[in-house]
Amino acid sequence: MTAGAEDDGNIKFEQHTAPRGQPVEDGEDASQTHTSAELEAVFDVPVRVSAILGRARLNVRDLLQLGPGTVLELDRKVGEAIDIYVNDRLVARGEVVLVEDKLGVTMTEIVKAER
């Protein structure tokens, strides 16, 4: 299944099908196109998105001593890609960006699922 953005705001999906056990050949007329309106059933499904800047390991004693202005050293370097998780599954890597006065994340790489 492949997806692509359309100028009219709809996302069109192509699904390639073939008889069981036979591969779909490129150029075959076995595709169906679906618009985002047809996918409305999944629009309200909640997902948790996390952008992991880095990790740190602390003892409880050190954790309790943290206060405002404390600098915590993370396991990543400045400029290194951050991990983006959806429902605790790594899906992409990206960079931190500044949007007006808020932080955001831009995806730079989609991580292929290992099955």
C-alpha positions, 0 to 999 in steps of 0.5 A: 500500500502506498500513500501520497499527498494530493493538492486538494487536501485529500490523501490517496492510497493505492492498494495492489492486489493479486491472486493468492500466491502471485506477486503484483507486477508494477503497472498492473491495473489492480489499484484502488484509490481512497480519499481521506474522507473514506478514512474518517473512521480512524481520524478520532483514534487516539495515539500517543506521540513522543519525541525523545531528546535523550535519556539520563540515568539517576539515583533516586537521591539525585532525582530528589535534589533536582530543582529549577535551573538544574542542567541534566546531561543526556546521552545524545549530542547537540544536533543528533537526530531525536527518536519519534515514537507512536504508541511506544513504537519507533516510527521516525527520526527528526530534528528539533525546530523552533516554531514562533515561540514553541518547540516542534519536531520535523521528521527527517527519516521514516524508520521501517518496521521490523517484522 
